[in-house]
Amino acid sequence: MIRLCALLPAPDPEATLRMAERLGVWGTGLQLAPEATEAGAAAAGRRFRDAGLHLVQLADDRNVSTPVEEVRRGAAEHLRRSLALASAAGALAVCTGAGHCDPARPEQPFAAHPANMGAEALDRLALTCREALQGQGGGARLLVEPGVLGPLHSLLRASEAVRRVADSRFGILFDPVNLMNLDTYFDNGSFLRRCVQQLGPAIGLVHAKDALLHPERFTFQLAEEPVGQGALDYPALLQALAALPGDVPLCVEHVGSEEAAAAALGHLRAVAQRAGLPLGGRA
């Protein structure tokens, strides 16, 4: 079942929990402090579970594709620690981006660089993720988020990453807008269905936002928009996600206020109702 979630603009975990309760979502995400301990993570997880909420992601963006070997190994080490914290908290996943290959900015998690398109970037990403998963049990999954300017710039590359890591604890954070371009925009419903069918259970989490093409600019601008204010085919996406087994968290992101989160969630609930699809909310 699709489970409706939101990443919320709250200053701390307690405020996040209260906002999530008011919005009636199934789950939310957190960014743990650098000094977090497994005991502290476990206590936070219990606090959310007691409120009937799930922690669907802990964010830890690292450059997992960098050619700077010391930084790459450090990224794997950081993610390994985050996975232990997430497992202690009962969180479903640790999420990171796919990194980049600019050797001048190895510590930055995102940067456009021509070498991002090469096979070596995917090799390093798979190696980093395998190292991060070493010694981990069956708790939280490691999810990597594709994007058109990074090493996982297409559905094909995301699928190849799943094949190369070859570990059920690894998966994809599927954000349709991050893979939107002129080839996929105009019939994005077909593209979304193909993505979900091809990635299948490797999809551990879905981010919800929207995209709109502004053709009046000199060439064009494909801009991110709030959910419901763009051209993303949400009926097609929800129908495809509903066919996946188990719980599929669909998580609204990039909302600047509780009111914006409520509007985005309301749009998704309305689309699901028109399509006759159930959306799981707070327990």
VENHUKA-V30511 format. One record per pair of residues at least 6 apart in sequence whose ideal C-beta (glycine too) atoms are under 8 Angstrom apart, sorted by the first residue. I is the first residue (numbers start at 1). GAP is how many residues later the second one is. D is the distance in Angstrom with one decimal. If there is no record, write none. Layout:
BEGIN
i,gap,d
I,GAP,D
I,GAP,D
END
This chain:
BEGIN
i,gap,d
1,241,7.5
1,246,6.2
1,247,7.1
1,277,6.1
1,278,7.8
1,279,4.9
2,236,6.4
2,239,5.2
2,240,5.8
2,246,5.1
2,248,5.2
2,270,7.3
2,275,6.9
2,276,7.5
2,277,5.4
2,278,6.7
3,23,4.0
3,24,6.5
3,51,7.5
3,53,7.9
3,244,5.1
3,245,6.5
3,246,4.9
3,247,6.8
3,276,7.4
3,277,4.3
3,278,7.8
4,21,5.5
4,22,5.6
4,246,5.9
4,261,6.3
4,264,6.3
4,265,7.2
4,275,4.7
4,276,6.7
4,277,5.6
5,20,5.2
5,21,5.5
5,22,4.2
5,23,6.0
5,24,7.7
5,49,7.5
5,51,5.2
5,244,4.8
5,245,6.5
5,246,4.0
5,247,7.2
6,14,7.0
6,17,6.2
6,19,5.0
6,22,5.9
6,245,6.2
6,246,4.2
6,247,7.5
6,249,7.0
6,255,5.0
6,258,7.5
6,259,6.3
7,21,6.5
7,22,4.9
7,50,7.7
7,244,5.9
7,245,6.9
7,246,4.4
7,247,7.8
7,248,7.5
8,8,5.3
8,11,4.9
8,12,6.3
8,15,7.7
8,20,5.7
8,247,7.3
8,250,7.4
8,253,6.1
9,246,6.2
9,247,5.7
9,248,6.2
9,249,7.4
9,252,7.5
10,6,4.1
10,8,7.7
10,9,5.1
13,17,5.8
13,31,5.6
13,34,7.3
13,35,8.0
14,33,7.9
16,12,5.8
16,14,6.6
17,11,7.8
17,30,6.6
17,31,6.0
17,34,5.7
17,36,6.5
19,239,5.6
19,242,7.5
20,7,7.6
20,8,4.6
20,31,7.8
20,33,5.4
20,262,7.5
21,30,6.1
21,32,7.2
21,261,7.0
22,236,7.2
23,235,7.2
23,238,6.0
23,239,6.0
23,242,6.1
24,241,7.9
24,257,4.9
24,258,5.1
25,28,7.5
25,240,6.8
25,256,6.3
25,257,6.1
26,27,7.4
26,28,5.9
26,30,7.9
26,223,7.0
26,254,5.2
26,255,5.5
26,256,6.0
26,257,7.6
27,26,5.9
27,27,3.5
27,28,6.4
27,29,4.1
27,65,7.7
27,222,5.8
27,224,7.4
28,20,7.8
28,25,6.5
28,26,7.9
28,27,7.0
28,28,6.8
28,223,7.8
29,26,6.7
29,27,5.8
29,28,4.0
29,29,6.8
29,30,6.4
29,66,7.7
29,222,6.9
30,14,7.1
30,25,6.1
30,27,7.9
30,28,5.7
30,29,7.7
30,59,7.9
30,61,7.6
31,27,7.1
31,28,4.9
32,9,6.4
32,12,7.8
32,26,5.8
32,50,7.5
32,53,5.8
32,57,8.0
36,49,5.8
37,48,7.9
38,46,6.2
38,47,6.1
38,50,4.1
39,49,7.6
41,44,4.3
41,45,7.3
41,47,4.3
41,48,4.1
42,46,4.5
42,47,6.2
42,48,7.8
44,11,7.8
44,45,5.6
45,10,6.1
45,43,6.9
45,44,3.4
45,45,4.1
45,46,6.7
46,44,7.9
48,6,7.1
48,7,5.5
49,41,6.4
52,230,5.3
52,231,3.7
53,229,6.4
53,230,7.8
54,38,6.8
54,195,7.5
55,31,7.7
55,34,5.7
55,35,6.5
55,36,3.9
55,37,6.9
56,35,7.1
56,36,5.0
56,37,6.8
56,149,6.0
56,193,4.3
56,195,6.0
57,34,6.8
57,35,6.8
57,36,5.1
57,37,7.3
57,38,4.6
57,86,7.3
57,116,7.6
57,148,5.9
57,192,8.0
57,194,7.2
58,24,6.1
58,27,6.7
58,28,4.7
58,31,7.1
58,33,5.1
58,35,7.4
58,36,5.2
58,37,7.2
58,82,7.5
59,35,7.9
59,36,5.5
59,37,7.8
60,18,6.3
60,19,6.1
60,22,4.2
60,34,5.5
60,35,7.3
60,36,5.7
61,34,8.0
61,35,5.3
61,36,5.2
61,48,3.8
61,49,7.4
62,12,8.0
62,13,3.8
62,16,5.5
62,17,6.0
62,34,5.2
62,35,7.8
62,37,6.9
62,47,6.0
62,66,8.0
63,8,6.2
63,9,7.5
63,12,5.8
63,36,4.2
63,37,6.3
63,43,5.9
63,44,6.7
63,45,6.4
63,46,5.5
64,8,7.1
64,11,5.1
64,12,7.6
64,15,7.5
64,32,6.2
64,33,7.7
64,34,6.7
64,35,4.1
64,60,7.2
64,61,5.2
64,64,4.1
64,65,6.5
64,80,7.1
65,7,7.7
65,33,6.2
65,34,3.4
65,35,6.0
65,36,5.8
65,51,7.2
65,56,4.6
65,57,7.7
65,59,4.9
65,60,4.7
65,63,7.4
65,85,7.4
65,86,4.8
66,6,5.1
66,9,7.3
66,33,6.1
66,34,7.1
66,35,6.7
66,37,7.3
66,40,4.5
66,58,7.0
67,34,5.8
67,36,5.5
67,39,7.8
67,48,7.6
67,53,7.4
67,57,7.0
68,35,5.8
68,38,3.9
71,35,4.2
71,36,6.2
72,52,6.0
72,55,7.6
72,56,5.6
73,58,7.4
75,21,8.0
75,24,7.4
75,53,5.6
75,57,7.7
76,52,4.8
76,53,7.8
76,55,3.9
76,56,4.6
77,55,7.9
79,15,6.3
79,17,6.4
79,49,7.6
79,50,7.7
79,53,3.8
79,63,6.4
80,51,7.5
80,52,4.9
80,53,7.7
80,54,7.2
80,55,7.1
80,56,7.0
82,12,4.6
83,11,5.2
83,49,6.6
83,50,7.3
83,53,5.2
83,56,7.2
83,57,5.4
83,59,6.2
84,52,7.3
86,6,7.9
86,7,6.9
86,8,5.0
86,53,6.8
86,54,3.6
87,49,7.3
87,50,6.7
87,52,2.9
87,53,4.9
90,49,8.0
91,49,5.3
92,48,6.3
92,49,6.7
92,112,6.9
92,113,7.2
92,157,6.9
93,47,5.5
93,48,4.6
93,49,7.1
93,50,4.6
93,78,7.4
93,80,7.5
93,111,5.2
93,112,5.8
94,46,5.6
94,47,7.5
94,48,5.5
94,49,7.0
95,48,4.9
95,49,7.8
95,50,6.3
95,78,5.1
95,110,6.9
96,13,7.4
96,46,7.4
96,47,7.6
96,48,5.9
96,49,7.1
97,12,5.3
97,13,5.7
97,47,7.1
97,48,5.2
97,50,6.9
97,53,6.6
98,27,6.0
98,46,5.4
98,47,6.6
98,48,6.0
98,49,6.6
98,52,4.2
98,53,4.8
98,54,4.2
98,63,7.9
99,10,6.7
99,11,7.8
99,22,7.7
99,25,7.8
99,26,6.3
99,29,7.7
99,51,6.8
99,52,6.5
100,8,7.3
100,9,7.8
100,10,6.1
100,11,4.3
100,12,7.2
100,13,5.3
100,16,5.5
100,21,7.8
100,49,8.0
100,50,6.0
100,51,7.3
101,12,4.9
101,14,3.7
101,15,5.2
101,17,7.4
101,19,7.6
101,20,5.1
101,50,7.3
102,6,7.5
102,9,4.4
102,11,4.2
102,13,7.8
105,6,5.3
110,37,7.8
110,39,7.9
110,40,7.1
112,37,4.3
115,6,6.2
116,33,6.6
116,34,5.4
116,35,5.1
116,37,6.9
117,34,7.7
117,36,6.6
121,30,3.8
122,29,5.5
122,30,7.7
122,35,6.4
122,38,6.3
122,39,6.4
122,42,7.0
123,41,7.9
125,19,7.1
125,26,5.4
125,27,7.3
125,36,6.2
126,35,6.2
126,38,3.9
126,39,5.2
129,13,5.9
129,15,6.7
129,32,7.7
129,36,5.0
129,38,7.8
129,41,5.6
130,35,5.8
130,37,6.9
132,10,5.8
133,9,6.0
133,32,7.8
133,34,5.5
133,36,5.4
133,37,6.4
136,33,6.3
138,31,7.2
140,29,8.0
141,28,5.2
141,29,6.8
141,30,5.2
141,63,5.0
142,27,6.3
142,28,5.4
142,29,7.4
143,27,7.8
143,28,5.0
143,29,6.3
143,30,4.1
143,61,4.6
143,62,5.7
144,8,6.5
144,17,6.5
144,26,7.6
144,27,7.9
144,28,6.4
144,29,6.5
145,7,7.7
145,27,7.7
145,28,4.1
145,30,5.9
145,33,6.6
145,62,7.6
146,6,3.6
146,7,6.9
146,8,7.6
146,11,7.0
146,12,4.6
146,26,6.7
146,27,7.9
146,28,7.7
146,29,7.3
146,32,6.0
146,33,5.9
147,6,6.8
147,28,7.5
147,31,4.1
147,32,7.2
148,6,7.8
148,30,6.7
148,31,6.1
148,32,7.5
148,33,5.8
151,6,6.7
152,6,4.9
152,9,5.8
152,20,7.9
153,26,7.8
154,25,6.9
155,24,6.7
155,36,7.9
155,39,6.8
155,40,5.3
155,43,6.1
155,44,7.6
158,14,5.3
158,41,6.5
159,39,5.7
159,40,6.4
159,43,7.9
161,9,8.0
161,11,7.4
162,8,6.9
162,9,7.2
162,10,6.6
162,37,7.0
162,40,4.6
170,32,7.8
171,30,7.8
171,31,4.7
171,32,6.6
171,33,3.8
171,34,8.0
172,27,5.5
172,30,5.1
172,31,5.6
172,32,6.8
173,31,6.6
173,32,5.0
173,33,7.8
173,34,6.6
174,21,6.6
174,22,7.6
174,25,6.5
174,29,4.8
174,31,7.2
174,32,4.9
174,33,7.3
175,31,7.4
175,32,4.0
175,34,7.4
176,12,7.1
176,15,7.9
176,16,5.7
176,19,7.1
176,30,7.8
176,56,6.2
176,61,6.5
177,30,7.7
177,32,5.1
177,33,6.7
177,34,4.6
177,47,6.0
177,53,7.9
177,55,6.7
178,29,7.8
179,12,7.8
179,16,7.3
180,8,6.6
180,31,4.8
180,42,6.2
180,52,7.8
181,41,7.1
182,38,7.3
182,40,7.7
184,7,4.2
185,26,7.1
185,28,5.9
185,37,6.7
185,46,6.9
188,43,7.0
188,44,6.2
188,45,5.2
188,48,7.7
189,44,3.6
189,46,7.6
189,47,3.4
189,48,7.8
190,46,7.7
192,40,7.9
192,41,6.2
192,44,5.2
192,45,4.7
192,48,6.0
193,43,5.8
193,46,7.8
193,47,4.7
195,45,7.9
196,7,6.7
196,41,7.6
196,44,3.8
196,45,6.1
196,47,7.5
196,48,6.8
197,43,7.0
200,44,6.9
201,43,6.9
201,44,6.5
201,45,7.6
203,38,7.9
203,41,6.7
203,45,7.0
204,45,8.0
205,44,5.1
205,46,6.2
206,31,7.8
206,35,6.4
206,42,6.6
206,43,6.8
206,44,4.8
206,45,6.7
207,44,5.7
207,45,8.0
207,46,5.0
208,19,5.4
208,42,5.6
208,43,6.3
208,44,4.7
208,45,6.8
208,56,6.8
208,60,6.5
209,15,5.8
209,16,7.3
209,17,7.1
209,18,6.0
209,21,8.0
209,23,8.0
209,43,7.5
209,44,6.0
209,45,5.4
210,14,7.1
210,15,4.3
210,16,6.1
210,17,5.2
210,18,6.5
210,19,5.7
210,20,3.1
210,21,7.4
210,22,4.9
211,11,5.9
211,12,6.9
211,13,6.1
211,14,6.4
211,19,4.7
211,20,6.4
211,21,5.8
212,10,7.6
212,11,5.7
212,13,4.8
212,17,7.0
212,18,4.1
212,19,5.7
213,7,6.0
213,8,7.4
213,9,5.4
213,10,7.9
213,18,6.9
214,6,6.7
214,7,4.4
214,8,7.6
214,9,6.0
224,6,7.9
224,30,6.9
226,28,7.9
226,29,7.2
226,34,6.4
226,37,7.0
226,38,6.0
227,7,7.7
227,25,6.1
227,36,7.7
227,37,3.8
227,40,5.3
227,41,6.5
228,6,7.7
228,35,7.2
228,36,6.7
228,39,3.5
234,33,7.6
234,34,6.8
234,37,4.7
235,36,5.8
235,39,7.4
235,40,5.4
238,12,7.8
238,30,7.6
238,33,6.1
238,34,5.6
238,37,6.0
238,39,5.4
239,36,6.2
239,38,6.9
241,7,5.0
241,9,6.6
242,6,7.9
242,35,5.1
247,33,7.2
250,18,7.0
250,29,7.7
252,9,6.0
252,12,4.5
252,13,6.0
252,16,7.3
255,6,4.3
255,9,5.9
268,11,6.9
269,10,6.1
272,6,7.2
272,7,4.7
END
